[in-house]
Amino acid sequence: MKRQQLIEQIDALDQTLNQRIENITLLAQDTHSTLKRVPPVWLISVGAAGGALMGTIGLQRFYSMGIAGSHLSPLTSKAFSIGKQFGAGE
């Protein structure tokens, strides 16, 4: 490869990396602002319940439940948005 081609390839990779960093930064800011709106009591309670559940059923099953829950998350968010359209939860 010629030197100019390598420089162009590095520049393209650098732009891709900068875009990813920008996306991650925006996601982190959004996550931080979302967590600031959740009352600390809820965060502590959910953490304690998760720890107790993990201690009861074991790490592998707890991890499997988390993966299954992440697969169900888009379904539940769609269900909630449909429910809001029909006036549920008001």
C-alpha positions, 0 to 999 in steps of 0.5 A: 500500500502506498503511504497516502492510502494508509493515511486515508485509511487511518483518517477514515478509521479515526472518523469512525472512532470519533463518531462512536465516541460521540454516540457513547458520550451522548448515551452516557449523558442520557443514561445519567440524566435518566438515573438522576430522575429515579428516586434513590430508594428505588435504586437501592431497593432494586439493587438489594432485590437483585442481589438477593435473587442472585444469591438465591438462584445463582449467578448463571441463572441470574445472568440468563434471566437478564438476557431473557429480560433484555430480549423482552424489553422492546416488546414491553416498551411497545406494549406500554406505548400502545397502552398509552395510546388507548388511555391505559395508565392514566 
